[in-house]
Amino acid sequence: MAAAIAAPSIGATALYGAIPLTLAIVAMIVFGVETKRKQLERITMEELHVTAGTS
């Protein structure tokens, strides 16, 4: 006996794509604001707990 697997509907596929997109938007709202006016180098230094004067 062979089992057939049906492809998901277009609506289900769209929903599967919308869920991670929604989570990404929420993450950007929560975490994106704190890095809005910072340079990448400054963010990296803060992540590595390095002060600006050390190398």
SEZA-430197 format. One record per atom (N, C-alpha, C): residue in three letters; atom name; z, x, y. Coordinates in steps of 0.1 Angstrom, whole numbers, plus 5000, padded with zeros to 4 digits. Atoms other than C-alpha are relative to their C-alpha. Example, Ala and Ser with C-alpha at 12.3 -4.5 7.8 and 13.67 -1.06 7.14 Angstrom:
BEGIN
residu; atome; c3; c1; c2
ALA; N; 5000; 5009; 4988;
ALA; CA; 5078; 5123; 4955;
ALA; C; 5000; 5009; 5012;
SER; N; 5000; 4991; 4989;
SER; CA; 5071; 5137; 4989;
SER; C; 5008; 4992; 5011;
end
This chain:
BEGIN
residu; atome; c3; c1; c2
MET; N; 5000; 5009; 4988;
MET; CA; 5000; 5000; 5000;
MET; C; 5000; 5009; 5012;
ALA; N; 5001; 4992; 4987;
ALA; CA; 4990; 5014; 5034;
ALA; C; 5007; 4993; 5011;
ALA; N; 4993; 5006; 4988;
ALA; CA; 5011; 5008; 5065;
ALA; C; 4992; 5004; 5012;
ALA; N; 5008; 4998; 4987;
ALA; CA; 4993; 5004; 5098;
ALA; C; 5010; 5000; 5012;
ILE; N; 4992; 4999; 4988;
ILE; CA; 5008; 5014; 5131;
ILE; C; 4992; 4996; 5012;
ALA; N; 5008; 5005; 4989;
ALA; CA; 4996; 4995; 5161;
ALA; C; 5003; 5008; 5013;
ALA; N; 4998; 4993; 4988;
ALA; CA; 4992; 5012; 5194;
ALA; C; 5007; 4990; 5010;
PRO; N; 4993; 5009; 4991;
PRO; CA; 5015; 4999; 5222;
PRO; C; 4991; 4994; 5010;
SER; N; 5009; 5007; 4990;
SER; CA; 5001; 4974; 5247;
SER; C; 5000; 5008; 5013;
ILE; N; 5001; 4993; 4988;
ILE; CA; 4991; 4985; 5281;
ILE; C; 5012; 4998; 5009;
GLY; N; 4987; 5002; 4993;
GLY; CA; 5022; 4969; 5296;
GLY; C; 5011; 5009; 4996;
ALA; N; 4989; 4991; 5005;
ALA; CA; 5045; 4988; 5273;
ALA; C; 4997; 5015; 5004;
THR; N; 5004; 4987; 4997;
THR; CA; 5026; 5020; 5280;
THR; C; 5004; 5003; 5015;
ALA; N; 4997; 4999; 4985;
ALA; CA; 5030; 5014; 5318;
ALA; C; 5015; 5001; 5002;
LEU; N; 4985; 5000; 4999;
LEU; CA; 5067; 5007; 5313;
LEU; C; 5006; 5014; 4995;
TYR; N; 4996; 4986; 5005;
TYR; CA; 5071; 5040; 5293;
TYR; C; 4998; 5010; 5010;
GLY; N; 5003; 4990; 4989;
GLY; CA; 5056; 5059; 5322;
GLY; C; 5008; 4997; 5012;
ALA; N; 4993; 5004; 4988;
ALA; CA; 5075; 5040; 5349;
ALA; C; 5015; 5004; 4999;
ILE; N; 4985; 4997; 5002;
ILE; CA; 5110; 5048; 5334;
ILE; C; 5002; 5014; 5005;
PRO; N; 4997; 4987; 4995;
PRO; CA; 5108; 5086; 5339;
PRO; C; 4997; 5002; 5015;
LEU; N; 5004; 4999; 4985;
LEU; CA; 5091; 5082; 5373;
LEU; C; 5011; 4994; 5008;
THR; N; 4989; 5006; 4993;
THR; CA; 5119; 5059; 5384;
THR; C; 5012; 5010; 5000;
LEU; N; 4989; 4991; 5001;
LEU; CA; 5145; 5084; 5372;
LEU; C; 4998; 5013; 5009;
ALA; N; 5003; 4989; 4991;
ALA; CA; 5127; 5112; 5391;
ALA; C; 5002; 4997; 5014;
ILE; N; 4998; 5005; 4986;
ILE; CA; 5127; 5092; 5423;
ILE; C; 5015; 5000; 5004;
VAL; N; 4986; 5001; 4998;
VAL; CA; 5164; 5086; 5420;
VAL; C; 5006; 5014; 5001;
ALA; N; 4995; 4986; 5000;
ALA; CA; 5170; 5123; 5413;
ALA; C; 4996; 5007; 5014;
MET; N; 5004; 4995; 4987;
MET; CA; 5150; 5132; 5444;
MET; C; 5008; 4995; 5012;
ILE; N; 4991; 5006; 4989;
ILE; CA; 5170; 5108; 5466;
ILE; C; 5013; 5007; 5000;
VAL; N; 4986; 4995; 5001;
VAL; CA; 5203; 5122; 5453;
VAL; C; 5000; 5015; 5003;
PHE; N; 4999; 4985; 4999;
PHE; CA; 5195; 5160; 5451;
PHE; C; 4990; 5006; 5010;
GLY; N; 5010; 4994; 4991;
GLY; CA; 5165; 5164; 5474;
GLY; C; 5005; 5001; 5015;
VAL; N; 4995; 5000; 4987;
VAL; CA; 5184; 5156; 5506;
VAL; C; 5008; 5013; 5003;
GLU; N; 4992; 4988; 4998;
GLU; CA; 5207; 5186; 5502;
GLU; C; 4992; 5013; 5002;
THR; N; 5008; 4989; 4999;
THR; CA; 5178; 5210; 5501;
THR; C; 4989; 4998; 5010;
LYS; N; 5011; 5004; 4991;
LYS; CA; 5157; 5194; 5528;
LYS; C; 4996; 5010; 5010;
ARG; N; 5003; 4990; 4989;
ARG; CA; 5160; 5220; 5556;
ARG; C; 5004; 5014; 4996;
LYS; N; 4997; 4987; 5004;
LYS; CA; 5168; 5250; 5535;
LYS; C; 4988; 5008; 4995;
GLN; N; 5011; 4992; 5006;
GLN; CA; 5145; 5279; 5526;
GLN; C; 5003; 5003; 4986;
LEU; N; 4999; 4997; 5014;
LEU; CA; 5139; 5287; 5490;
LEU; C; 5009; 5011; 4997;
GLU; N; 4992; 4988; 5002;
GLU; CA; 5155; 5321; 5493;
GLU; C; 5015; 4996; 5001;
ARG; N; 4986; 5004; 4998;
ARG; CA; 5187; 5305; 5506;
ARG; C; 5006; 4992; 4989;
ILE; N; 4996; 5009; 5012;
ILE; CA; 5189; 5279; 5478;
ILE; C; 5002; 5009; 4988;
THR; N; 4998; 4991; 5012;
THR; CA; 5184; 5307; 5452;
THR; C; 5013; 5008; 5002;
MET; N; 4987; 4992; 4998;
MET; CA; 5212; 5328; 5468;
MET; C; 5012; 4992; 4997;
GLU; N; 4989; 5009; 5002;
GLU; CA; 5235; 5298; 5467;
GLU; C; 5002; 4997; 4985;
GLU; N; 4999; 5003; 5015;
GLU; CA; 5227; 5291; 5430;
GLU; C; 5005; 5012; 4993;
LEU; N; 4996; 4988; 5007;
LEU; CA; 5233; 5328; 5421;
LEU; C; 5014; 5005; 5006;
HIS; N; 4987; 4996; 4993;
HIS; CA; 5265; 5329; 5443;
HIS; C; 4999; 5014; 5006;
VAL; N; 5002; 4988; 4993;
VAL; CA; 5251; 5358; 5463;
VAL; C; 5002; 4998; 5015;
THR; N; 4999; 5001; 4986;
THR; CA; 5260; 5365; 5499;
THR; C; 4987; 5006; 5006;
ALA; N; 5012; 4995; 4993;
ALA; CA; 5232; 5373; 5524;
ALA; C; 5000; 5015; 5002;
GLY; N; 4999; 4986; 4997;
GLY; CA; 5244; 5408; 5530;
GLY; C; 4998; 5009; 4988;
THR; N; 5001; 4991; 5011;
THR; CA; 5243; 5421; 5494;
THR; C; 4986; 4999; 4994;
SER; N; 5013; 5000; 5006;
SER; CA; 5213; 5431; 5474;
SER; C; 5001; 5000; 4984;
end
